[in-house]
Amino acid sequence: MKIIEHAELGNPADVLKLKELPSRAPEAGEVRVKIIATPIHPANLLQITGQYASAPQLPSVPGGEGIAEVIEVGDGVDHIKPGQNVLIAGAGGTWRDEMTAPAAAFIPAPPGDVEQLSMLAVNPLTAHLLLTTFRELKAGDWIIQSAANSAVGEMVIQLAAQRGIRTVNVVRREILVPGLRALGGDVVLTDGPDLADRVKEATDGAPIVLAFDSVAGETFERLVGTLAYGATIVSYGVLSGQPPQLNLASVIANDVHVRGFWLAKWYETAGPDERQSAFGGLIPLIAGGRIKTRIDSRYPLEEIREAVTRASENGRDGKVILTPNAA
Amino acid sequence: MKIIEHAELGNPADVLKLKELPSRAPEAGEVRVKIIATPIHPANLLQITGQYASAPQLPSVPGGEGIAEVIEVGDGVDHIKPGQNVLIAGAGGTWRDEMTAPAAAFIPAPPGDVEQLSMLAVNPLTAHLLLTTFRELKAGDWIIQSAANSAVGEMVIQLAAQRGIRTVNVVRREILVPGLRALGGDVVLTDGPDLADRVKEATDGAPIVLAFDSVAGETFERLVGTLAYGATIVSYGVLSGQPPQLNLASVIANDVHVRGFWLAKWYETAGPDERQSAFGGLIPLIAGGRIKTRIDSRYPLEEIREAVTRASENGRDGKVILTPNAA
């Protein structure tokens, strides 16, 4: 089998190497699969360079999710059969063409768009958990988010629209506005000092009860400034690289709740019921094509250098996917 | 009757004036009282200078709480009788010797230390609500607070000790340590860059689940740095005048919840049951002398200038109280 590995931290295009290893048959309780599609996420690239919150143990095979076809199963594995497709959720090191891992790392996948399904367990799951963990939302409620054109941001727009939740979407460039409106964003605005006034105008002053921020810096404070009494802001990233500005007057006088979300921690702590419920809600929407992640391009493992270079480029339009077993 | 009034914002010693007015008999549903004791709080002084979050409507009589003796009651008032003592909770303008207001503004007071009871509805109530609103605490749990020598801070120490909750108390000056330990503070430390390490040592690494901060600035971030996974920090003041520093790594990776508390809002929104429960828990502890606020000095209304000057001095040791009807 082929794996993508790096023995040191550094620029992904330089440190990632393709390596050939013998396949490994599944032991009792294990499953062997061949990987159909596995995405390249910004967090993967940060981890390879050593800039992520948690450092990989070297040598390391990157990749955190994907979709695969089952080749064979070990003793005692009854719910997964050879030939069926499975999602990889909870086993790292997916940038390879074959994988042998405990059955618990795989979730049976329905028929449907395999590339979309391969990207369910990180960004759509984050969007789903952001929308369900912090506050009971009902149709007609308003929320706001920064970096609305990120993969998570676009998922938030689509998942919210499915439930009739109305979104204010903040981006940094005017050119992104039409695309996000077409995706279902109710209001799309560029960031700036007068954000709160423009939000108020665009929403007729409707109370905004929940905010998602992955930018930090001034944007964090500006989002807080748009919120209703008792609203919650959830931080899940620091794209600006700046510490957030926190307006205590809003926290004290406007009872704004500040929370954080980290998917890695959710995977560590979520029990089987919680996982079942999260995946069970998302899988039909994605398999049925009702919500989508944009895809920029596909690469075989042999072109990993080109793939990670493309994934780092600003101009790309969606995710870069590795397709290790494509014909 | 005599009232203390200011017609303009400014230095309290300059703008506050003693004024004589005719008494007003209670109408139906009202109660007339004579004020025994009413404290001078920092928030009162800030409001007079115009530096508080909400500005007073001028001319204004300052003062937000006190204890009084009932002189007469209007038609339809059955639960309050002439001669009994009542707490003033929910009627502003207490810096006067007589007051006529709706019966709902008064709570029957038990026998006990009238001066202590006169200061129940602001600082002890804040401490009580901080300890009961944000997290279920049980005996043995650890909490941390800044400005532990403030009136609220000392109340937190005493109320926590009553329930077996253990406190880490952070102050700015070493000289305050013995007094707070004597009051029941389990750990008392001076603030500084290595605060988290010293807290860990002093508590044997026990998880700290709740923090109260009224300082903001760097202290806010340092308190956050001492907290356990999933803990809550509640901001209720900005004594340093600096915006808080917020460490997003703690919010995202350590799931720290940031909340705010403002007593004025609680009074606006708390229903009768909530008030009953809050006051009902505190009154016996204070009437029975089991928890105490330090008192620096007492002044008649005629010496309001001296009283507010004293209340602004750093060297005072506790609260300054107005005693309008003292012999």
Interface residues (C-beta under 8 A of the other chain):
Chain A: A53 A216 S235 Y236 G237 V238 P243 P244 Q245 L246 N247 L248 A249 S250 V251 I252 A253 N254 D255 V256 H257 V258 R259 G260 F261 W262 K265
Chain B: A53 A216 S235 Y236 G237 V238 P243 P244 Q245 L246 N247 L248 A249 S250 V251 I252 A253 N254 D255 V256 H257 V258 R259 G260 F261 W262 K265
